[in-house]
């Protein structure tokens, strides 16, 4: 069938117009979608937000160390998330006005399954260190008289490079989020806490940082303030409800016992009657006592070898940051459970019914004395040693 040329022209013009309308519609939809992505910023007052709530526990394993005339207050910090949603932080390397750094973004979930973002800030890199970083994540304060209003005599702002689920809070049954400090977002799941040992960098206060005005000996409060500048969007806005406090006595010198110098070996008595025999002569009126026996010189704190991992076992805890499966806990070598370089073994909980009411207390790696080993296993805590902490 042959159509007139005018009909064909109208047909092609109409088809071209339809194609232009489709392209225009697709462009409008793309613009709308892009606008939604860039405009999806969290409203802090949105009641649907599942915000985290960071709470610092009391600093533990507080001790003093004197090196090169400087007294250093060392301690372990534990920061838990007791909010409605996880703390999720991601970062990108961007160029700032004075160099490159990390632009940190917080992802917050809503109760309807959607998410929004909150800009935490830009943190410039230091020379030679271009890792993810968030400055002023916590502030360590040494206060006089009152832990909240007393004068600050020493302080240190903590820079955080990695946040992971290290400790599961007692009574928490929620599964942890999957965080990765190498290739993914960092964070703390609800019911978990991140922990840094006193041996880690930045886990100390120098009491003699100012040689002309050192911190005098006395009683102080060691205060851990989380998110002091409010850069992270949290559920609670009460700073006093989220701080960890410990009362300490700052002495004038180190309180860590030092290894005694080796003593010279005592002379070994020889048998009487042999040439050159040595026979001790007692003082007048004093009966001779038993012969002295040489003793080995032992260090005050014997060094314990790390746990020997079974073949194929990658270890847990420590700098491995690996969590164990439900029904297991991470067991470290006793008296080494706070060393960051150590690893433990995922051990099944084995609490027999006849041990439910065992009266022998044990000390957990969290510094808590448990009534017996069953309670310690149920809490998922490695045993530091037998007996109270």
One Martini backbone bead per residue (centre of mass of N, CA, C, O) as a GRO file, in nm:
protein
  389
    1UNK     BB    1   0.099   0.033   0.021
    2UNK     BB    2   0.041   0.378  -0.056
    3UNK     BB    3   0.146   0.679   0.072
    4UNK     BB    4   0.143   0.983   0.118
    5UNK     BB    5   0.389   1.210   0.179
    6UNK     BB    6   0.245   1.368   0.405
    7UNK     BB    7   0.194   1.126   0.592
    8UNK     BB    8   0.487   1.040   0.632
    9UNK     BB    9   0.590   1.303   0.752
   10UNK     BB   10   0.403   1.301   0.997
   11UNK     BB   11   0.502   1.035   1.115
   12UNK     BB   12   0.805   1.114   1.160
   13UNK     BB   13   0.750   1.360   1.333
   14UNK     BB   14   0.600   1.212   1.560
   15UNK     BB   15   0.829   1.015   1.634
   16UNK     BB   16   1.042   1.232   1.703
   17UNK     BB   17   0.878   1.362   1.931
   18UNK     BB   18   0.866   1.113   2.112
   19UNK     BB   19   1.171   1.085   2.151
   20UNK     BB   20   1.216   1.362   2.281
   21UNK     BB   21   1.029   1.312   2.522
   22UNK     BB   22   1.185   1.070   2.637
   23UNK     BB   23   1.453   1.214   2.686
   24UNK     BB   24   1.339   1.437   2.865
   25UNK     BB   25   1.225   1.248   3.085
   26UNK     BB   26   1.494   1.112   3.160
   27UNK     BB   27   1.634   1.373   3.250
   28UNK     BB   28   1.439   1.447   3.475
   29UNK     BB   29   1.477   1.188   3.642
   30UNK     BB   30   1.781   1.226   3.691
   31UNK     BB   31   1.761   1.492   3.840
   32UNK     BB   32   1.583   1.389   4.069
   33UNK     BB   33   1.770   1.166   4.170
   34UNK     BB   34   2.013   1.347   4.230
   35UNK     BB   35   1.867   1.532   4.428
   36UNK     BB   36   1.808   1.312   4.636
   37UNK     BB   37   2.098   1.232   4.702
   38UNK     BB   38   2.205   1.525   4.784
   39UNK     BB   39   1.943   1.581   4.987
   40UNK     BB   40   2.007   1.327   5.189
   41UNK     BB   41   1.997   1.479   5.475
   42UNK     BB   42   2.005   1.489   5.798
   43UNK     BB   43   1.765   1.537   6.043
   44UNK     BB   44   1.814   1.575   6.374
   45UNK     BB   45   1.476   1.582   6.431
   46UNK     BB   46   1.425   1.305   6.330
   47UNK     BB   47   1.235   1.039   6.466
   48UNK     BB   48   1.353   0.803   6.263
   49UNK     BB   49   1.621   0.801   6.386
   50UNK     BB   50   1.903   0.571   6.439
   51UNK     BB   51   2.092   0.649   6.685
   52UNK     BB   52   2.367   0.674   6.844
   53UNK     BB   53   2.536   0.594   7.176
   54UNK     BB   54   2.809   0.720   7.339
   55UNK     BB   55   2.995   0.539   7.598
   56UNK     BB   56   3.211   0.576   7.864
   57UNK     BB   57   3.401   0.396   8.042
   58UNK     BB   58   3.589   0.331   8.287
   59UNK     BB   59   3.898   0.352   8.333
   60UNK     BB   60   4.151   0.105   8.299
   61UNK     BB   61   4.450   0.013   8.396
   62UNK     BB   62   4.589   0.213   8.585
   63UNK     BB   63   4.913   0.376   8.532
   64UNK     BB   64   5.259   0.435   8.595
   65UNK     BB   65   5.527   0.600   8.402
   66UNK     BB   66   5.883   0.648   8.404
   67UNK     BB   67   6.041   0.860   8.150
   68UNK     BB   68   6.276   1.087   8.129
   69UNK     BB   69   6.119   1.245   8.374
   70UNK     BB   70   5.832   1.130   8.284
   71UNK     BB   71   5.498   1.118   8.368
   72UNK     BB   72   5.278   0.846   8.284
   73UNK     BB   73   4.936   0.804   8.213
   74UNK     BB   74   4.796   0.486   8.191
   75UNK     BB   75   4.522   0.345   7.981
   76UNK     BB   76   4.200   0.200   7.935
   77UNK     BB   77   3.954   0.217   7.673
   78UNK     BB   78   3.582   0.216   7.666
   79UNK     BB   79   3.348   0.235   7.387
   80UNK     BB   80   3.001   0.249   7.373
   81UNK     BB   81   2.688   0.131   7.217
   82UNK     BB   82   2.343   0.243   7.337
   83UNK     BB   83   2.162   0.279   7.102
   84UNK     BB   84   1.953   0.242   6.806
   85UNK     BB   85   2.220   0.257   6.631
   86UNK     BB   86   2.482   0.255   6.442
   87UNK     BB   87   2.816   0.336   6.396
   88UNK     BB   88   2.885   0.499   6.077
   89UNK     BB   89   3.202   0.538   5.912
   90UNK     BB   90   3.318   0.735   5.638
   91UNK     BB   91   3.593   0.790   5.393
   92UNK     BB   92   3.756   1.055   5.202
   93UNK     BB   93   3.993   1.169   4.986
   94UNK     BB   94   4.069   1.515   5.004
   95UNK     BB   95   4.101   1.852   4.909
   96UNK     BB   96   4.226   2.116   5.072
   97UNK     BB   97   4.351   2.429   5.139
   98UNK     BB   98   4.620   2.263   5.298
   99UNK     BB   99   4.537   1.984   5.183
  100UNK     BB  100   4.498   1.666   5.251
  101UNK     BB  101   4.218   1.443   5.355
  102UNK     BB  102   3.940   1.356   5.562
  103UNK     BB  103   3.605   1.286   5.474
  104UNK     BB  104   3.356   1.250   5.709
  105UNK     BB  105   3.081   1.011   5.716
  106UNK     BB  106   2.755   0.964   5.843
  107UNK     BB  107   2.548   0.683   5.878
  108UNK     BB  108   2.185   0.685   5.898
  109UNK     BB  109   1.911   0.523   6.013
  110UNK     BB  110   1.584   0.433   5.954
  111UNK     BB  111   1.274   0.284   6.045
  112UNK     BB  112   1.210   0.248   5.710
  113UNK     BB  113   1.514   0.165   5.572
  114UNK     BB  114   1.652   0.422   5.543
  115UNK     BB  115   1.901   0.674   5.460
  116UNK     BB  116   2.150   0.904   5.590
  117UNK     BB  117   2.360   1.198   5.610
  118UNK     BB  118   2.659   1.311   5.798
  119UNK     BB  119   2.877   1.570   5.854
  120UNK     BB  120   3.171   1.562   6.040
  121UNK     BB  121   3.443   1.625   5.857
  122UNK     BB  122   3.769   1.771   5.818
  123UNK     BB  123   4.094   1.585   5.817
  124UNK     BB  124   4.407   1.639   5.814
  125UNK     BB  125   4.701   1.536   5.729
  126UNK     BB  126   4.997   1.411   5.811
  127UNK     BB  127   5.314   1.359   5.782
  128UNK     BB  128   5.317   1.041   5.631
  129UNK     BB  129   4.985   1.026   5.702
  130UNK     BB  130   4.713   0.867   5.499
  131UNK     BB  131   4.480   0.806   5.691
  132UNK     BB  132   4.218   0.746   5.841
  133UNK     BB  133   4.049   1.022   6.020
  134UNK     BB  134   3.943   1.142   6.359
  135UNK     BB  135   3.929   1.410   6.529
  136UNK     BB  136   3.821   1.438   6.845
  137UNK     BB  137   3.677   1.173   6.953
  138UNK     BB  138   3.841   1.225   7.221
  139UNK     BB  139   3.887   1.323   7.574
  140UNK     BB  140   4.157   1.359   7.800
  141UNK     BB  141   4.119   1.414   8.153
  142UNK     BB  142   4.258   1.609   8.431
  143UNK     BB  143   4.094   1.658   8.739
  144UNK     BB  144   3.992   1.877   8.994
  145UNK     BB  145   3.763   1.786   9.257
  146UNK     BB  146   3.588   1.765   8.971
  147UNK     BB  147   3.479   1.581   8.687
  148UNK     BB  148   3.311   1.848   8.551
  149UNK     BB  149   3.424   2.142   8.702
  150UNK     BB  150   3.707   2.106   8.727
  151UNK     BB  151   4.019   2.164   8.681
  152UNK     BB  152   4.245   2.137   8.415
  153UNK     BB  153   4.580   1.984   8.416
  154UNK     BB  154   4.521   1.767   8.180
  155UNK     BB  155   4.536   1.689   7.817
  156UNK     BB  156   4.385   1.487   7.536
  157UNK     BB  157   4.344   1.441   7.191
  158UNK     BB  158   4.177   1.195   7.013
  159UNK     BB  159   4.282   0.998   6.743
  160UNK     BB  160   4.099   0.812   6.501
  161UNK     BB  161   4.152   0.516   6.277
  162UNK     BB  162   3.976   0.285   6.431
  163UNK     BB  163   3.654   0.106   6.424
  164UNK     BB  164   3.546  -0.166   6.637
  165UNK     BB  165   3.431  -0.477   6.744
  166UNK     BB  166   3.557  -0.594   7.056
  167UNK     BB  167   3.311  -0.571   7.267
  168UNK     BB  168   3.056  -0.736   7.430
  169UNK     BB  169   2.791  -0.667   7.593
  170UNK     BB  170   2.622  -0.736   7.857
  171UNK     BB  171   2.320  -0.884   7.729
  172UNK     BB  172   2.388  -0.890   7.434
  173UNK     BB  173   2.214  -1.024   7.117
  174UNK     BB  174   2.322  -0.867   6.890
  175UNK     BB  175   2.440  -0.847   6.593
  176UNK     BB  176   2.708  -0.758   6.418
  177UNK     BB  177   2.869  -0.560   6.228
  178UNK     BB  178   3.058  -0.505   5.922
  179UNK     BB  179   3.383  -0.406   5.984
  180UNK     BB  180   3.652  -0.212   5.805
  181UNK     BB  181   3.977  -0.055   5.813
  182UNK     BB  182   4.051  -0.096   5.495
  183UNK     BB  183   3.756  -0.140   5.295
  184UNK     BB  184   3.561   0.008   5.506
  185UNK     BB  185   3.363   0.083   5.738
  186UNK     BB  186   3.338   0.227   6.044
  187UNK     BB  187   3.249   0.104   6.386
  188UNK     BB  188   2.958   0.060   6.617
  189UNK     BB  189   2.761  -0.150   6.753
  190UNK     BB  190   2.496  -0.248   6.909
  191UNK     BB  191   2.635  -0.382   7.205
  192UNK     BB  192   2.918  -0.250   7.161
  193UNK     BB  193   3.287  -0.213   7.179
  194UNK     BB  194   3.562  -0.018   7.193
  195UNK     BB  195   3.925  -0.084   7.239
  196UNK     BB  196   4.213   0.052   7.425
  197UNK     BB  197   4.520   0.012   7.513
  198UNK     BB  198   4.777   0.150   7.707
  199UNK     BB  199   5.000   0.071   7.474
  200UNK     BB  200   4.883   0.258   7.290
  201UNK     BB  201   4.873   0.517   7.107
  202UNK     BB  202   4.740   0.782   7.300
  203UNK     BB  203   4.724   0.624   7.609
  204UNK     BB  204   4.821   0.910   7.749
  205UNK     BB  205   4.955   1.122   8.014
  206UNK     BB  206   5.157   1.404   8.052
  207UNK     BB  207   5.265   1.539   8.362
  208UNK     BB  208   5.553   1.673   8.216
  209UNK     BB  209   5.511   1.861   7.962
  210UNK     BB  210   5.557   2.102   8.170
  211UNK     BB  211   5.842   2.170   8.334
  212UNK     BB  212   5.743   2.446   8.482
  213UNK     BB  213   5.430   2.289   8.516
  214UNK     BB  214   5.368   2.039   8.680
  215UNK     BB  215   5.194   1.784   8.806
  216UNK     BB  216   5.099   1.745   9.107
  217UNK     BB  217   5.064   1.564   9.359
  218UNK     BB  218   4.751   1.370   9.381
  219UNK     BB  219   4.406   1.399   9.357
  220UNK     BB  220   4.213   1.268   9.079
  221UNK     BB  221   4.037   1.289   8.760
  222UNK     BB  222   3.967   1.057   8.511
  223UNK     BB  223   3.847   1.169   8.189
  224UNK     BB  224   3.608   1.052   7.941
  225UNK     BB  225   3.534   1.217   7.632
  226UNK     BB  226   3.287   1.187   7.399
  227UNK     BB  227   3.237   1.379   7.152
  228UNK     BB  228   3.307   1.690   7.240
  229UNK     BB  229   3.198   1.855   6.960
  230UNK     BB  230   2.949   1.706   6.813
  231UNK     BB  231   3.011   1.572   6.524
  232UNK     BB  232   2.842   1.341   6.615
  233UNK     BB  233   2.539   1.187   6.575
  234UNK     BB  234   2.325   1.166   6.860
  235UNK     BB  235   2.091   1.083   7.094
  236UNK     BB  236   2.256   1.215   7.315
  237UNK     BB  237   2.316   1.550   7.483
  238UNK     BB  238   2.463   1.438   7.747
  239UNK     BB  239   2.784   1.453   7.858
  240UNK     BB  240   2.767   1.334   8.157
  241UNK     BB  241   2.636   1.047   8.058
  242UNK     BB  242   2.919   0.966   7.868
  243UNK     BB  243   3.129   0.947   8.085
  244UNK     BB  244   3.448   0.848   8.214
  245UNK     BB  245   3.544   0.764   8.558
  246UNK     BB  246   3.849   0.806   8.762
  247UNK     BB  247   4.016   0.761   9.059
  248UNK     BB  248   4.334   0.912   9.140
  249UNK     BB  249   4.693   0.881   9.228
  250UNK     BB  250   4.934   1.122   9.178
  251UNK     BB  251   5.249   1.080   9.184
  252UNK     BB  252   5.607   1.145   9.179
  253UNK     BB  253   5.624   0.845   9.077
  254UNK     BB  254   5.651   0.542   8.990
  255UNK     BB  255   5.421   0.247   9.047
  256UNK     BB  256   5.602   0.047   8.908
  257UNK     BB  257   5.753  -0.230   8.951
  258UNK     BB  258   6.081  -0.314   8.968
  259UNK     BB  259   6.345  -0.482   8.879
  260UNK     BB  260   6.565  -0.636   9.048
  261UNK     BB  261   6.874  -0.665   9.106
  262UNK     BB  262   7.114  -0.877   9.078
  263UNK     BB  263   7.241  -1.116   9.282
  264UNK     BB  264   7.491  -1.249   9.420
  265UNK     BB  265   7.620  -1.538   9.468
  266UNK     BB  266   7.634  -1.770   9.695
  267UNK     BB  267   7.815  -1.956   9.884
  268UNK     BB  268   7.897  -2.292   9.866
  269UNK     BB  269   7.902  -2.535  10.071
  270UNK     BB  270   8.126  -2.756  10.186
  271UNK     BB  271   8.249  -3.038  10.278
  272UNK     BB  272   8.372  -3.163  10.540
  273UNK     BB  273   8.729  -3.256  10.520
  274UNK     BB  274   8.801  -3.104  10.279
  275UNK     BB  275   8.987  -2.936  10.088
  276UNK     BB  276   8.882  -2.613  10.139
  277UNK     BB  277   8.674  -2.607  10.344
  278UNK     BB  278   8.358  -2.457  10.436
  279UNK     BB  279   8.286  -2.344  10.777
  280UNK     BB  280   8.057  -2.207  10.950
  281UNK     BB  281   8.062  -1.974  11.221
  282UNK     BB  282   7.901  -1.928  11.495
  283UNK     BB  283   7.784  -1.735  11.711
  284UNK     BB  284   7.771  -1.669  12.025
  285UNK     BB  285   7.473  -1.833  12.127
  286UNK     BB  286   7.430  -1.950  11.826
  287UNK     BB  287   7.263  -2.153  11.636
  288UNK     BB  288   7.289  -2.333  11.370
  289UNK     BB  289   7.162  -2.324  11.068
  290UNK     BB  290   7.069  -2.377  10.777
  291UNK     BB  291   7.173  -2.403  10.480
  292UNK     BB  292   7.223  -2.216  10.219
  293UNK     BB  293   7.020  -2.154   9.924
  294UNK     BB  294   7.021  -2.096   9.616
  295UNK     BB  295   6.853  -1.849   9.415
  296UNK     BB  296   6.664  -1.755   9.163
  297UNK     BB  297   6.633  -1.496   8.939
  298UNK     BB  298   6.322  -1.330   8.921
  299UNK     BB  299   6.089  -1.171   8.781
  300UNK     BB  300   5.819  -0.997   8.867
  301UNK     BB  301   5.714  -1.031   8.554
  302UNK     BB  302   5.655  -1.286   8.385
  303UNK     BB  303   5.697  -1.409   8.072
  304UNK     BB  304   5.444  -1.502   7.851
  305UNK     BB  305   5.344  -1.699   7.627
  306UNK     BB  306   5.167  -1.732   7.371
  307UNK     BB  307   4.925  -1.870   7.216
  308UNK     BB  308   4.887  -2.176   7.062
  309UNK     BB  309   4.777  -2.222   6.760
  310UNK     BB  310   4.597  -2.393   6.576
  311UNK     BB  311   4.567  -2.529   6.288
  312UNK     BB  312   4.415  -2.272   6.093
  313UNK     BB  313   4.414  -2.053   6.318
  314UNK     BB  314   4.368  -1.690   6.333
  315UNK     BB  315   4.230  -1.582   6.563
  316UNK     BB  316   4.149  -1.346   6.831
  317UNK     BB  317   4.144  -1.045   6.886
  318UNK     BB  318   4.318  -0.791   6.931
  319UNK     BB  319   4.461  -0.719   6.614
  320UNK     BB  320   4.236  -0.901   6.466
  321UNK     BB  321   3.925  -0.841   6.528
  322UNK     BB  322   3.790  -1.120   6.598
  323UNK     BB  323   3.499  -1.286   6.616
  324UNK     BB  324   3.299  -1.506   6.764
  325UNK     BB  325   3.086  -1.738   6.790
  326UNK     BB  326   2.818  -1.851   6.905
  327UNK     BB  327   2.919  -2.003   7.211
  328UNK     BB  328   3.177  -1.818   7.227
  329UNK     BB  329   3.515  -1.730   7.331
  330UNK     BB  330   3.800  -1.528   7.392
  331UNK     BB  331   4.104  -1.687   7.470
  332UNK     BB  332   4.363  -1.605   7.670
  333UNK     BB  333   4.634  -1.568   7.815
  334UNK     BB  334   4.716  -1.541   8.117
  335UNK     BB  335   4.791  -1.207   8.188
  336UNK     BB  336   4.735  -1.112   7.846
  337UNK     BB  337   4.443  -0.972   7.767
  338UNK     BB  338   4.572  -0.653   7.707
  339UNK     BB  339   4.738  -0.720   7.462
  340UNK     BB  340   4.741  -0.613   7.136
  341UNK     BB  341   4.941  -0.847   7.007
  342UNK     BB  342   4.751  -1.053   7.089
  343UNK     BB  343   4.598  -1.379   7.078
  344UNK     BB  344   4.324  -1.595   7.053
  345UNK     BB  345   4.075  -1.850   7.128
  346UNK     BB  346   3.802  -2.004   7.021
  347UNK     BB  347   3.582  -2.097   7.289
  348UNK     BB  348   3.375  -2.306   7.417
  349UNK     BB  349   3.114  -2.325   7.614
  350UNK     BB  350   3.169  -2.498   7.950
  351UNK     BB  351   2.887  -2.549   8.155
  352UNK     BB  352   2.815  -2.726   8.407
  353UNK     BB  353   2.571  -2.793   8.636
  354UNK     BB  354   2.784  -2.838   8.882
  355UNK     BB  355   2.898  -2.516   8.825
  356UNK     BB  356   2.679  -2.297   8.885
  357UNK     BB  357   2.769  -2.284   9.224
  358UNK     BB  358   3.049  -2.191   9.224
  359UNK     BB  359   3.258  -2.023   9.475
  360UNK     BB  360   3.483  -1.954   9.262
  361UNK     BB  361   3.638  -1.689   9.166
  362UNK     BB  362   3.690  -1.472   8.876
  363UNK     BB  363   3.892  -1.298   8.638
  364UNK     BB  364   3.837  -1.078   8.391
  365UNK     BB  365   3.937  -0.891   8.110
  366UNK     BB  366   3.727  -0.652   8.217
  367UNK     BB  367   3.774  -0.634   8.547
  368UNK     BB  368   3.572  -0.856   8.644
  369UNK     BB  369   3.416  -1.022   8.908
  370UNK     BB  370   3.325  -1.355   8.915
  371UNK     BB  371   3.164  -1.597   9.088
  372UNK     BB  372   3.226  -1.776   8.830
  373UNK     BB  373   3.302  -1.941   8.537
  374UNK     BB  374   3.018  -1.943   8.420
  375UNK     BB  375   2.964  -1.640   8.418
  376UNK     BB  376   3.206  -1.571   8.241
  377UNK     BB  377   3.116  -1.733   7.989
  378UNK     BB  378   2.837  -1.597   7.945
  379UNK     BB  379   2.984  -1.310   7.892
  380UNK     BB  380   3.233  -1.364   7.691
  381UNK     BB  381   3.496  -1.382   7.878
  382UNK     BB  382   3.808  -1.377   7.945
  383UNK     BB  383   4.052  -1.516   8.149
  384UNK     BB  384   4.290  -1.394   8.361
  385UNK     BB  385   4.221  -1.525   8.658
  386UNK     BB  386   4.214  -1.657   8.948
  387UNK     BB  387   4.015  -1.492   9.125
  388UNK     BB  388   4.006  -1.190   9.210
  389UNK     BB  389   4.087  -0.864   9.087
   0.00000   0.00000   0.00000
